[in-house]
């Protein structure tokens, strides 16, 4: 299963380009909370579009988890963070319906 995480724009910028982003107290708190959540949950955020700098794609990250219970736990914890705009379990792919 996959959890999709959409970060706040400035936090996403810092995650992708640590030396480029202008850090401030809010971003630093958000980054610290994200790293704390990753440690608590035993997961790691992965950029959905690595190397991309377009602001529309920059905030998207994902976490692969083994089951639904873990996914729900990850979503519940990450949505508490001020650095996270949203987090959700990606729906499973289904074949298209027949006409």
C-alpha positions, 0 to 999 in steps of 0.5 A: 500500500502507498500513502501519498503525502502533500507537504506545505510548499516551503517544507517541500522546497526544503526537503528537495533543496536544503541549501536553496530554501530560505529557512524560517522558524515555521519551516524548521519546526515542520521539518523537525516534526516530519523527521520525528514522525518518520522516526516514530513510525519507522518510515521514510518520505520519498519524493514522488517526482525526484529532481523536479522543481516545478512548484505543482509537483514539488510537494508530493511525497509517498511512503510505502507501507505493508498493510491498511492498519499501518497506512491508517496509523501513518496518515493519522500521525502525519496529518497532525503535522503543520508541515503536511497539507494532506496525507491519504492512502492511495486507492488500489488500481482497478481495471476499467469497467466494461461498457 
